[in-house]
Amino acid sequence: MIFKEALSPERQASSQHNYCMFNVINGLSYMCLGETVLILLAVQLGCPDYFISTLGAMLYFGFLLLPLGKIMTARVGAARAQAYFWVARNGAALMVASASVFGYFSMMKTAMALLLIGSFFFYGFRAAGVVMSQPLIGDFTDDRNRARVIAVSVGLFYVSCLIALLTISFVLHLSPSLWTLTGIVVVGACLGFTSSRFLARIDETENIRRSARRPILPELKNILGAVTIRRQIMAGFMVNLGVIMLVPVSMLALKRGYGVSDTDALMFALVQFTACAVMSFLSGKVAAVIGPRKTILIGYILLLSIGVLWLVAPASLNGFYMALPFFFAGGTMVSMNNSVTHYFLQTVPPENRVAASMFVSVVTGACSGVVGMILAGFLLKLCITDPGDLLAGYRVYFLVAALLLSPGIWLISRLTPLPSEKRRLPKSWQDVR
């Protein structure tokens, strides 16, 4: 429901509950539809490496559909717009599942096209839905509880992912086939349809819809004139580019470099999502102590360490060692994402959040997706030349990727410190302007 005045504490608490319930069900859904299952499905169909790295970049390339989110929000509000796009997103997941049928009959071009188009719309409709999630979270939280609500809701999402991942691992252990993976995707789509009902129950103020109706170009001039926003864009671009180039390829290197089974690969994904769940709850506390800017910086440095871990990885699979890059991937991703959202809400005034959220997301999401897709695909073709020693090729890839991403440390360090980071006071950016 949309209100003209600020939400009452009761309305805020109800919306926070519905948002957490959405994250619980969406976590179950996403684990059935996300990058891990998508990569396993593509590997099962026999897709080439460059194509699989392209699928990994679709998460960010889909941000090109963000303007649809603004258009829909201007009509029905942020919560209902996200609910509608969530239905469309899970419809796109069914298109991905249909690729298995064509792959089974050796129609690989059609199967790959359905995988690519379906994943683009899956992530595109997701992006169009969540473009207003930052202003929406800002509506049903305040400066005192915002970090906690973000941390708890995201933590619940990853706990659900863990439960789903354990279930998926058990099912694939019993029946490791293409049709089992396809069935998992279909179940995930059905759960996604269900989660959209909780989104529609979230309350918001008229400010979001009013802001979405305003012409965006005049607002963009003001936004681009702010040094804080420009630095956020550059830092966010490098964070997303790092995730694109290091995280999906880690699963690909595990599968093809060590030749592990789908069930064993999911065990490493389990480590990744365990780290996501743990660090989601802890990241809010860490950010409260050192600030979101430093949390992003430390997370990015640890993200780059994934490249170093792969560079010195043993020739034969060591389960304990290989758990480390996946643990770092999960922990750093969720810590950086939570802190980026926290930093954004603390530095951007409420009246500018809609336009700023969309613009920042397009640049840091879509642009990093395009660059990451091209760069990762090119490097994989360049580095992996010996079919008899794929692991050596992946080692070279991760070394080059880490070196190319290292300037991001400097860009993130240039983010403007929050007043609370300087003075150790729980104030927002607007309080001291």
DRENZA-930676 format. One line per 10 residues: number of its first residue (from 1); their letters; for each residue x negated, y, z of N, C-alpha, C. Coordinates in pm, whole numbers, plus 50000, padded with zeros to 5 digits. Example, Ala and Ser with C-alpha at 12.3 -4.5 7.8 and 13.67 -1.06 7.14 Angstrom:
<sites>
1) as) 48681:49431:50780:48770:49550:50780:48680:49670:50780  48715:49775:50708:48633:49894:50714:48710:50003:50787
</sites>
This chain:
<sites>
1) mifkealspe) 49916:49881:50000:50000:50000:50000:49912:50124:50000  49959:50229:49931:49883:50353:49919:49946:50461:50007  49865:50524:50092:49912:50627:50184:49849:50762:50149  49925:50868:50173:49873:51002:50146:49777:51047:50255  49799:51000:50377:49713:51041:50488:49610:50932:50517  49514:50963:50605:49413:50865:50643:49479:50745:50710  49419:50628:50691:49477:50506:50748:49465:50507:50901  49572:50461:50965:49571:50448:51110:49476:50335:51151  49430:50331:51276:49345:50220:51321:49409:50084:51299  49542:50075:51314:49612:49948:51292:49606:49908:51145
11) rqassqhnyc) 49629:50005:51056:49620:49977:50912:49479:49939:50872  49382:50006:50929:49243:49972:50899:49211:49829:50943  49257:49793:51064:49229:49659:51115:49297:49553:51028  49421:49580:50984:49493:49486:50898:49421:49469:50763  49375:49581:50708:49304:49575:50580:49171:49502:50593  49102:49524:50704:48977:49453:50727:49000:49302:50737  49111:49263:50801:49146:49121:50812:49172:49062:50673  49252:49131:50591:49283:49081:50457:49158:49076:50370  49069:49174:50388:48945:49174:50311:48856:49056:50350  48853:49025:50478:48775:48909:50524:48836:48778:50474
21) mfnvinglsy) 48969:48768:50474:49035:48649:50422:49009:48631:50273  49010:48742:50201:48976:48737:50059:48835:48682:50040  48740:48728:50122:48603:48682:50110:48587:48535:50144  48666:48487:50241:48659:48345:50276:48700:48259:50157  48816:48288:50097:48866:48208:49984:48781:48232:49860  48740:48357:49841:48659:48388:49724:48524:48319:49730  48471:48299:49851:48345:48226:49864:48358:48082:49816  48470:48018:49852:48495:47881:49804:48505:47880:49652  48574:47981:49598:48592:47990:49454:48460:48016:49382  48385:48113:49434:48265:48155:49363:48160:48045:49355
31) mclgetvlil) 48150:47966:49460:48051:47859:49458:48083:47757:49349  48210:47743:49317:48251:47651:49210:48231:47712:49071  48215:47845:49066:48211:47914:48937:48082:47991:48913  48003:48012:49018:47889:48104:49010:47771:48051:48931  47657:48123:48949:47540:48097:48865:47489:47954:48876  47491:47897:48998:47434:47763:49016:47508:47659:48932  47640:47655:48946:47720:47558:48870:47714:47590:48721  47713:47718:48687:47707:47758:48546:47577:47710:48482  47465:47725:48554:47336:47679:48502:47334:47527:48490  47386:47458:48590:47391:47311:48583:47477:47265:48466
41) lavqlgcpdy) 47588:47335:48442:47675:47300:48329:47603:47320:48197  47530:47433:48185:47456:47461:48062:47344:47360:48040  47274:47323:48148:47169:47220:48137:47229:47087:48096  47343:47052:48155:47412:46926:48123:47453:46922:47975  47488:47038:47921:47526:47045:47780:47405:47049:47686  47284:47065:47743:47162:47067:47662:47130:47201:47601  47170:47311:47664:47143:47445:47611:46995:47480:47629  46937:47559:47538:46795:47596:47548:46769:47695:47662  46641:47708:47701:46602:47793:47814:46644:47938:47794  46617:47995:47675:46648:48136:47653:46797:48163:47668
51) fistlgamly) 46878:48065:47629:47023:48081:47642:47064:48078:47789  47002:47992:47868:47036:47981:48010:46993:48107:48084  46879:48165:48048:46838:48291:48111:46934:48404:48074  46990:48397:47954:47091:48496:47912:47216:48483:47997  47257:48361:48025:47374:48340:48112:47351:48403:48249  47228:48390:48301:47196:48448:48431:47208:48600:48431  47181:48661:48315:47190:48807:48305:47333:48857:48288  47427:48768:48256:47566:48810:48236:47627:48872:48362  47575:48832:48479:47624:48888:48605:47613:49040:48602  47509:49092:48538:47487:49236:48533:47532:49295:48400
61) fgflllplgk) 47520:49218:48293:47562:49265:48161:47713:49293:48160  47787:49218:48243:47932:49237:48252:47973:49372:48307  47878:49448:48364:47910:49581:48416:47951:49678:48306  47934:49638:48180:47982:49722:48070:48134:49739:48073  48205:49649:48138:48351:49659:48148:48396:49742:48268  48303:49803:48339:48338:49883:48456:48441:49993:48429  48434:50065:48315:48534:50170:48292:48678:50122:48300  48701:49993:48269:48837:49940:48282:48886:49950:48426  48794:49937:48521:48831:49946:48662:48882:50084:48698  48818:50188:48646:48862:50325:48672:48999:50350:48612
71) imtarvgaar) 49019:50302:48489:49149:50323:48423:49262:50257:48500  49239:50132:48543:49342:50060:48616:49365:50120:48756  49258:50162:48821:49271:50222:48954:49352:50351:48948  49335:50428:48843:49411:50552:48828:49562:50525:48818  49597:50404:48778:49739:50370:48764:49796:50304:48888  49726:50207:48943:49786:50124:49049:49709:50127:49181  49596:50197:49188:49515:50198:49309:49406:50093:49304  49308:50107:49395:49189:50022:49392:49219:49877:49428  49301:49854:49532:49325:49717:49580:49401:49635:49476  49510:49690:49423:49588:49616:49323:49509:49599:49194
81) aqayfwvarn) 49430:49699:49157:49348:49686:49036:49252:49570:49049  49185:49559:49165:49093:49449:49185:49166:49315:49184  49288:49312:49240:49366:49187:49239:49398:49144:49096  49438:49240:49010:49470:49207:48871:49346:49157:48797  49233:49224:48818:49111:49182:48749:49062:49048:48800  49093:49016:48926:49053:48886:48979:49129:48773:48911  49254:48798:48878:49332:48699:48803:49269:48680:48665  49236:48790:48597:49174:48782:48464:49038:48714:48471  48962:48742:48578:48830:48683:48595:48838:48531:48601  48934:48480:48674:48946:48336:48687:49007:48271:48563
91) gaalmvasas) 49080:48350:48486:49123:48301:48355:49003:48281:48263  48906:48374:48272:48783:48361:48193:48704:48237:48235  48710:48201:48364:48640:48081:48412:48695:47956:48344  48824:47954:48317:48883:47840:48246:48830:47830:48104  48795:47945:48044:48733:47944:47911:48596:47878:47917  48521:47907:48025:48390:47843:48045:48407:47692:48055  48508:47649:48131:48532:47506:48149:48563:47438:48016  48631:47509:47926:48668:47449:47797:48548:47419:47709  48431:47480:47739:48311:47454:47660:48270:47308:47667  48303:47243:47778:48265:47101:47795:48331:47013:47690
101) vfgyfsmmkt) 48453:47045:47655:48525:46964:47556:48453:46969:47422  48415:47090:47380:48347:47105:47251:48206:47047:47256  48138:47060:47371:48006:47000:47385:48012:46849:47378  48117:46790:47433:48134:46645:47432:48145:46592:47289  48208:46672:47201:48222:46631:47060:48110:46688:46972  47997:46724:47036:47876:46770:46967:47897:46899:46887  47993:46980:46928:48015:47110:46864:47943:47215:46949  47808:47211:46947:47728:47288:47040:47739:47439:47018  47749:47483:46895:47760:47627:46871:47888:47683:46932  47997:47608:46916:48123:47651:46975:48117:47647:47126
111) amallligsf) 48057:47540:47180:48044:47527:47325:47961:47641:47383  47847:47673:47319:47762:47782:47368:47832:47917:47357  47909:47935:47249:47982:48060:47233:48086:48077:47344  48157:47968:47377:48256:47974:47484:48189:47999:47620  48074:47937:47642:47999:47961:47766:47959:48108:47778  47907:48163:47669:47857:48300:47671:47972:48401:47684  48075:48384:47602:48188:48477:47605:48265:48465:47736  48287:48340:47779:48359:48319:47905:48285:48376:48024  48152:48357:48029:48074:48410:48141:48069:48563:48136  48065:48620:48015:48067:48767:48003:48196:48825:48060
121) ffygfraagv) 48310:48768:48020:48438:48819:48071:48457:48785:48219  48404:48670:48262:48411:48633:48403:48342:48741:48487  48219:48774:48451:48145:48874:48526:48194:49016:48494  48242:49036:48370:48292:49168:48333:48418:49207:48410  48514:49114:48418:48635:49143:48494:48605:49154:48644  48507:49076:48690:48463:49090:48829:48409:49231:48853  48325:49279:48760:48267:49412:48775:48375:49520:48772  48471:49505:48680:48581:49603:48671:48662:49604:48800  48671:49488:48866:48747:49481:48991:48672:49542:49108  48542:49512:49119:48467:49555:49237:48410:49695:49224
131) vmsqpligdf) 48428:49762:49107:48373:49896:49091:48430:49991:49196  48553:49967:49239:48614:50052:49341:48603:49991:49481  48527:49884:49495:48520:49821:49626:48448:49908:49728  48346:49983:49684:48277:50071:49779:48367:50183:49830  48439:50257:49741:48534:50355:49794:48644:50289:49878  48687:50169:49840:48793:50100:49915:48744:50064:50055  48623:50010:50065:48566:49979:50196:48553:50107:50279  48514:50215:50213:48503:50342:50283:48636:50390:50338  48747:50351:50274:48880:50390:50320:48923:50318:50446  48897:50187:50455:48946:50114:50571:48836:50086:50677
141) tddrnrarvi) 48725:50161:50666:48622:50158:50771:48583:50301:50806  48505:50317:50910:48447:50447:50944:48299:50429:50973  48232:50540:51005:48086:50534:51025:48046:50441:51138  48135:50422:51236:48100:50340:51352:48104:50190:51322  48200:50147:51237:48216:50002:51215:48181:49956:51075  48136:50049:50989:48116:50015:50847:48010:49906:50827  47895:49922:50892:47788:49823:50875:47834:49686:50924  47908:49684:51036:47954:49556:51091:48055:49490:50998  48151:49567:50945:48254:49510:50856:48190:49454:50730  48096:49528:50672:48027:49480:50552:47953:49351:50582
151) avsvglfyvs) 47879:49349:50693:47799:49231:50728:47887:49110:50755  47995:49128:50832:48083:49015:50867:48156:48961:50745  48211:49050:50663:48288:49005:50546:48199:48931:50446  48080:48984:50422:47988:48917:50330:47937:48787:50392  47916:48789:50525:47874:48667:50593:47977:48556:50581  48105:48591:50595:48212:48492:50579:48214:48437:50437  48187:48525:50341:48180:48482:50200:48075:48373:50183  47958:48394:50240:47850:48297:50221:47868:48172:50305  47935:48182:50419:47968:48062:50495:48062:47974:50413  48159:48037:50348:48249:47962:50260:48173:47900:50143
161) clialltisf) 48076:47975:50091:47992:47921:49984:47919:47795:50031  47870:47798:50154:47801:47681:50208:47893:47560:50216  48014:47583:50266:48111:47473:50277:48142:47417:50139  48165:47507:50043:48195:47463:49906:48076:47388:49846  47956:47438:49872:47836:47377:49815:47815:47236:49869  47838:47217:49998:47826:47083:50056:47928:46988:49993  48050:47038:49973:48154:46955:49911:48118:46921:49767  48068:47021:49693:48029:46999:49554:47915:46898:49545  47818:46910:49636:47705:46817:49637:47752:46674:49660  47846:46657:49752:47899:46525:49780:47974:46468:49659
171) vlhlspslwt) 48053:46551:49595:48130:46506:49478:48036:46468:49364  47933:46552:49340:47839:46522:49232:47753:46399:49264  47730:46375:49392:47657:46253:49430:47737:46129:49394  47871:46139:49409:47957:46025:49376:47974:46010:49225  47982:46126:49156:48006:46121:49012:47932:46235:48942  47803:46216:48909:47722:46322:48848:47743:46331:48697  47857:46380:48656:47888:46383:48513:47929:46523:48469  47934:46542:48338:47979:46669:48280:48122:46699:48320  48206:46595:48324:48347:46618:48355:48369:46653:48502  48281:46605:48588:48289:46644:48729:48258:46793:48744
181) ltgivvvgac) 48152:46840:48676:48120:46982:48679:48234:47066:48623  48296:47017:48517:48409:47088:48457:48526:47097:48554  48554:46987:48623:48662:46987:48722:48634:47083:48836  48508:47094:48876:48470:47188:48982:48500:47332:48941  48471:47364:48815:48500:47499:48764:48650:47526:48766  48730:47430:48727:48876:47446:48724:48929:47468:48867  48881:47389:48963:48922:47407:49103:48884:47546:49153  48765:47592:49117:48721:47725:49156:48810:47834:49102  48856:47818:48978:48947:47917:48918:49079:47922:48995  49130:47808:49034:49256:47803:49110:49241:47872:49246
191) lgftssrfla) 49128:47850:49312:49103:47918:49438:49090:48069:49418  49032:48108:49307:49019:48250:49276:49153:48317:49257  49246:48248:49191:49382:48302:49175:49446:48325:49312  49422:48232:49404:49480:48243:49540:49421:48362:49616  49290:48384:49604:49225:48492:49680:49277:48629:49641  49324:48645:49517:49371:48776:49471:49492:48824:49550  49568:48733:49610:49686:48772:49687:49647:48855:49810  49534:48825:49871:49490:48900:49989:49439:49038:49950  49381:49049:49831:49338:49181:49783:49456:49276:49772  49568:49226:49719:49685:49311:49696:49745:49363:49826
201) ridetenirr) 49711:49302:49940:49767:49343:50069:49684:49450:50140  49571:49488:50083:49484:49587:50147:49541:49727:50129  49542:49805:50237:49591:49943:50232:49478:50037:50193  49516:50151:50136:49419:50253:50096:49486:50389:50096  49407:50493:50084:49463:50628:50077:49479:50671:49930  49554:50778:49912:49576:50831:49778:49448:50889:49719  49349:50915:49804:49226:50979:49756:49158:50901:49646  49159:50768:49657:49088:50685:49556:49156:50698:49421  49290:50685:49419:49361:50695:49291:49349:50836:49233  49356:50937:49321:49344:51075:49275:49205:51099:49215
211) sarrpilpel) 49104:51044:49279:48968:51059:49228:48950:50986:49096  49013:50869:49081:49002:50792:48957:49069:50862:48840  49166:50950:48869:49238:51021:48763:49162:51143:48712  49063:51188:48789:48990:51307:48748:48896:51275:48631  48877:51371:48539:48779:51350:48430:48642:51321:48488  48575:51226:48429:48450:51180:48489:48328:51263:48448  48332:51325:48330:48214:51397:48282:48173:51513:48372  48267:51601:48416:48224:51708:48508:48165:51653:48638  48222:51542:48688:48169:51483:48811:48030:51425:48789  48007:51369:48669:47877:51310:48641:47767:51415:48643
221) knilgavtir) 47800:51538:48599:47700:51645:48601:47658:51675:48744  47757:51679:48834:47724:51704:48975:47645:51588:49035  47686:51466:48996:47620:51347:49051:47474:51340:49006  47452:51362:48876:47316:51354:48823:47227:51467:48874  47291:51573:48922:47213:51683:48978:47161:51654:49116  47211:51547:49179:47168:51512:49315:47048:51419:49309  46939:51460:49372:46817:51380:49373:46843:51244:49438  46927:51243:49544:46956:51119:49616:47016:51014:49524  47111:51056:49437:47177:50962:49345:47079:50912:49240  46998:51003:49187:46903:50962:49083:46806:50857:49136
231) rqimagfmvn) 46761:50877:49258:46669:50780:49317:46739:50648:49348  46867:50654:49386:46943:50531:49408:46955:50452:49279  46976:50522:49168:46991:50455:49038:46862:50381:49001  46749:50448:49017:46622:50385:48982:46591:50266:49073  46618:50284:49203:46593:50175:49297:46687:50058:49272  46816:50087:49249:46913:49981:49223:46883:49906:49095  46832:49977:48994:46794:49913:48868:46685:49809:48892  46583:49845:48969:46472:49754:48994:46515:49636:49081  46603:49661:49179:46654:49552:49263:46726:49448:49177  46818:49494:49092:46893:49401:49007:46804:49332:48904
241) lgvimlvpvs) 46709:49406:48849:46618:49347:48751:46535:49236:48817  46493:49260:48941:46417:49159:49013:46497:49032:49036  46623:49049:49074:46710:48932:49096:46729:48856:48965  46754:48927:48855:46777:48863:48725:46656:48781:48682  46537:48835:48699:46418:48771:48644:46361:48661:48733  46396:48662:48862:46334:48566:48953:46428:48458:49007  46555:48493:49032:46642:48398:49100:46701:48291:49008  46770:48326:48897:46824:48219:48811:46715:48130:48750  46601:48190:48718:46493:48112:48656:46432:48015:48757  46445:48044:48887:46396:47950:48988:46472:47818:48979
251) mlalkrgygv) 46603:47826:48963:46682:47703:48949:46647:47632:48819  46626:47708:48712:46589:47650:48584:46452:47580:48594  46355:47644:48660:46222:47584:48676:46229:47458:48762  46314:47459:48862:46331:47341:48947:46385:47223:48867  46486:47252:48784:46550:47146:48706:46456:47091:48599  46392:47180:48524:46314:47134:48410:46165:47119:48442  46116:47198:48537:45975:47185:48574:45947:47060:48656  46041:47028:48748:46025:46910:48834:46119:46796:48796  46217:46824:48710:46309:46720:48664:46401:46667:48773  46445:46752:48866:46531:46706:48975:46674:46686:48924
261) sdtdalmfal) 46750:46605:48996:46890:46578:48960:46978:46696:49000  47102:46696:48950:47198:46801:48987:47221:46803:49137  47235:46686:49198:47260:46678:49342:47144:46736:49422  47020:46701:49382:46903:46755:49452:46890:46905:49431  46924:46951:49309:46918:47095:49281:47015:47171:49370  47131:47113:49395:47230:47178:49481:47183:47185:49626  47096:47094:49667:47041:47101:49802:46955:47227:49819  46882:47263:49714:46803:47386:49719:46894:47509:49710  47002:47498:49635:47101:47606:49634:47164:47621:49772  47178:47508:49843:47231:47511:49979:47138:47593:50070
271) vqftacavms) 47007:47576:50053:46911:47655:50129:46929:47803:50099  46948:47834:49972:46965:47973:49931:47089:48036:49995  47200:47964:49991:47324:48020:50045:47325:48018:50198  47248:47927:50259:47232:47932:50405:47160:48061:50445  47056:48094:50369:46985:48219:50394:47076:48339:50372  47161:48332:50270:47257:48440:50245:47349:48460:50364  47404:48350:50416:47498:48358:50527:47431:48412:50652  47312:48361:50683:47242:48404:50804:47203:48551:50795  47143:48589:50682:47093:48726:50668:47206:48826:50650  47322:48782:50604:47434:48875:50594:47476:48924:50732
281) flsgkvaavi) 47481:48831:50829:47516:48871:50965:47404:48952:51030  47277:48918:50997:47165:48986:51059:47131:49119:50993  47162:49133:50863:47118:49252:50790:47179:49380:50847  47304:49372:50894:47366:49489:50954:47291:49534:51078  47248:49438:51160:47172:49471:51281:47033:49525:51246  46972:49464:51143:46839:49511:51101:46849:49654:51047  46952:49680:50963:46970:49813:50906:47000:49916:51015  47069:49873:51121:47100:49965:51231:46974:50007:51305  46872:49922:51302:46747:49951:51374:46649:50029:51286  46626:49982:51163:46524:50045:51077:46584:50128:50965
291) gprktiligy) 46717:50121:50944:46781:50196:50837:46794:50115:50710  46897:50142:50628:46917:50064:50504:46806:50083:50402  46742:50201:50399:46635:50224:50301:46519:50129:50324  46474:50117:50447:46362:50027:50477:46401:49881:50461  46529:49851:50487:46576:49713:50467:46567:49675:50320  46606:49767:50231:46596:49742:50087:46451:49721:50046  46363:49806:50098:46221:49799:50061:46157:49667:50105  46181:49627:50228:46124:49501:50278:46183:49383:50201  46315:49388:50173:46379:49281:50097:46319:49267:49958  46289:49380:49893:46233:49376:49757:46093:49315:49757
301) illlsigvlw) 46012:49352:49856:45876:49295:49866:45883:49143:49883  45976:49098:49969:45992:48954:49989:46048:48886:49863  46131:48958:49788:46182:48903:49661:46067:48876:49565  45973:48970:49555:45858:48951:49466:45769:48835:49509  45774:48803:49638:45692:48691:49686:45737:48558:49626  45859:48553:49572:45906:48432:49504:45812:48399:49387  45770:48503:49314:45678:48481:49203:45547:48422:49249  45495:48467:49363:45370:48415:49418:45387:48269:49462  45501:48239:49523:45527:48101:49568:45531:48004:49450  45593:48047:49340:45597:47961:49221:45458:47949:49157
311) lvapaslngf) 45378:48055:49165:45245:48052:49105:45157:47945:49169  45169:47928:49300:45084:47830:49370:45163:47705:49409  45277:47682:49344:45359:47564:49374:45283:47436:49340  45300:47330:49420:45230:47204:49395:45276:47138:49265  45189:47055:49209:45219:46988:49082:45335:46890:49095  45345:46825:49209:45458:46734:49233:45550:46797:49336  45676:46762:49329:45778:46827:49412:45752:46805:49561  45745:46914:49635:45741:46911:49781:45864:46985:49830  45960:46911:49885:46088:46968:49920:46080:47082:50019  45995:47070:50121:45983:47174:50222:45925:47303:50162
321) ymalpfffag) 45823:47285:50076:45763:47403:50014:45860:47472:49919  45927:47393:49834:46015:47452:49735:46141:47514:49796  46168:47482:49923:46280:47548:49990:46251:47697:50013  46122:47733:50022:46084:47870:50054:46132:47972:49950  46106:47953:49818:46154:48054:49723:46305:48068:49723  46378:47960:49747:46523:47969:49750:46572:48036:49878  46502:48013:49989:46537:48081:50114:46513:48231:50099  46399:48270:50042:46371:48412:50020:46469:48474:49922  46507:48399:49819:46603:48451:49721:46736:48485:49788  46789:48392:49867:46916:48416:49933:46909:48527:50035
331) gtmvsmnnsv) 46808:48524:50121:46796:48624:50226:46775:48765:50174  46690:48778:50072:46661:48912:50020:46777:48967:49938  46843:48883:49861:46956:48931:49780:47064:48993:49866  47108:48918:49967:47220:48967:50048:47177:49087:50133  47056:49087:50183:47008:49200:50263:47001:49327:50179  46949:49315:50058:46939:49432:49971:47077:49480:49927  47165:49388:49888:47298:49428:49842:47378:49496:49952  47377:49440:50073:47447:49502:50185:47391:49640:50215  47260:49651:50213:47197:49779:50246:47218:49883:50137  47223:49841:50011:47252:49934:49901:47393:49992:49919
341) thyflqtvpp) 47490:49905:49952:47627:49954:49975:47632:50048:50094  47565:50011:50204:47561:50093:50325:47498:50229:50293  47386:50228:50222:47317:50352:50188:47405:50441:50099  47472:50381:50003:47559:50456:49913:47670:50526:49990  47737:50455:50079:47849:50512:50153:47804:50620:50251  47680:50613:50295:47628:50714:50388:47579:50839:50316  47546:50828:50188:47485:50941:50118:47578:51009:50018  47689:50945:49981:47780:51003:49881:47909:51047:49950  47949:51174:49934:48074:51222:49995:48194:51145:49942  48301:51128:50023:48418:51050:49980:48479:51095:49848
351) enrvaasmfv) 48482:51227:49824:48546:51277:49702:48468:51242:49575  48341:51203:49589:48259:51170:49472:48232:51020:49458  48288:50939:49548:48250:50798:49551:48297:50720:49429  48416:50753:49376:48467:50677:49262:48378:50695:49140  48353:50820:49102:48269:50846:48985:48127:50797:49007  48074:50823:49127:47936:50781:49156:47924:50629:49156  48022:50560:49214:48018:50414:49219:48018:50355:49079  48103:50410:48991:48111:50356:48856:47983:50384:48778  47933:50506:48788:47814:50542:48711:47691:50464:48760  47674:50459:48892:47559:50387:48947:47566:50239:48910
361) svvtgacsgv) 47687:50182:48917:47703:50040:48886:47675:50010:48739  47720:50100:48649:47696:50078:48506:47546:50082:48477  47478:50184:48530:47336:50199:48500:47254:50088:48565  47277:50066:48695:47196:49966:48765:47238:49824:48730  47364:49807:48689:47414:49674:48655:47396:49639:48510  47466:49711:48422:47463:49679:48279:47324:49698:48220  47258:49809:48252:47126:49835:48194:47023:49732:48241  47026:49700:48370:46933:49597:48418:46967:49461:48359  47097:49437:48333:47138:49312:48270:47083:49298:48129  47094:49405:48051:47043:49403:47913:46891:49386:47913
371) vgmilagfll) 46823:49469:47994:46676:49462:47999:46630:49326:48051  46695:49279:48158:46657:49150:48216:46680:49035:48121  46794:49038:48048:46826:48932:47952:46720:48925:47842  46683:49041:47788:46584:49044:47679:46446:49007:47731  46407:49066:47844:46273:49046:47897:46251:48903:47945  46348:48848:48020:46334:48711:48070:46332:48611:47955  46421:48629:47856:46423:48539:47741:46293:48543:47663  46240:48665:47643:46114:48680:47569:45998:48615:47644  45991:48639:47776:45881:48583:47855:45888:48431:47862  46009:48375:47871:46022:48230:47876:45972:48167:47745
381) klcitdpgdl) 46006:48229:47632:45959:48177:47503:45808:48192:47491  45755:48303:47545:45613:48331:47532:45528:48242:47623  45579:48217:47744:45497:48147:47845:45508:47995:47837  45625:47945:47798:45645:47799:47799:45620:47746:47659  45497:47702:47636:45455:47657:47503:45422:47509:47498  45395:47449:47614:45356:47308:47618:45471:47224:47675  45542:47149:47589:45654:47067:47638:45611:46961:47738  45484:46926:47736:45436:46822:47827:45403:46875:47967  45392:47006:47981:45361:47066:48112:45445:47192:48130  45574:47174:48148:45665:47287:48161:45637:47368:48286
391) lagyrvyflv) 45596:47300:48394:45573:47370:48520:45465:47476:48507  45360:47448:48431:45252:47545:48410:45306:47669:48340  45394:47650:48244:45455:47763:48174:45540:47848:48267  45616:47782:48355:45698:47857:48450:45610:47933:48549  45495:47878:48587:45403:47949:48677:45357:48081:48613  45320:48074:48486:45276:48195:48416:45391:48295:48408  45512:48246:48381:45629:48334:48374:45647:48411:48504  45644:48342:48617:45669:48408:48746:45557:48506:48780  45434:48476:48743:45324:48569:48767:45345:48698:48689  45375:48686:48560:45397:48805:48476:45518:48883:48524
401) aalllspgiw) 45626:48813:48561:45748:48880:48607:45722:48959:48734  45649:48901:48829:45620:48970:48955:45536:49095:48931  45439:49086:48840:45355:49202:48809:45438:49312:48744  45527:49276:48652:45611:49376:48585:45708:49444:48682  45749:49371:48785:45848:49424:48880:45784:49503:48994  45653:49494:49011:45587:49556:49126:45604:49708:49136  45618:49784:49024:45643:49928:49040:45773:49960:49115  45862:49864:49126:45985:49886:49200:45961:49917:49347  45849:49870:49403:45816:49900:49543:45803:50051:49562  45735:50116:49469:45717:50262:49478:45850:50335:49458
411) lisrltplps) 45931:50288:49361:46059:50355:49335:46153:50345:49455  46157:50230:49519:46245:50212:49635:46194:50295:49754  46064:50305:49769:46008:50382:49880:46041:50530:49870  46079:50576:49749:46112:50717:49728:46258:50750:49761  46338:50651:49801:46476:50680:49844:46473:50778:49962  46563:50876:49959:46567:50977:50064:46607:50914:50198  46528:50929:50303:46564:50871:50433:46693:50933:50486  46775:50853:50551:46897:50903:50614:46860:50983:50739  46945:51079:50778:46918:51152:50903:46904:51060:51024  46987:50955:51030:46979:50862:51144:46847:50785:51143
421) ekrrlpkswq) 46790:50766:51024:46661:50698:51014:46550:50787:51068  46567:50918:51049:46466:51012:51098:46481:51038:51248  46608:51051:51291:46631:51096:51428:46680:50985:51520  46705:50865:51461:46756:50752:51538:46895:50781:51595  46974:50863:51520:47109:50897:51564:47209:50836:51467  47328:50787:51516:47427:50724:51429:47510:50828:51355  47443:50908:51268:47515:51009:51191:47515:50972:51045  47620:51018:50975:47624:50998:50831:47554:51115:50763  47528:51102:50637:47461:51205:50560:47541:51335:50563  47676:51325:50552:47758:51445:50545:47756:51524:50675
431) dvr) 47729:51458:50789:47733:51525:50919:47626:51633:50933  47521:51622:50854:47411:51716:50872:47385:51799:50748  47478:51799:50656:47460:51878:50534:47475:52027:50563
</sites>
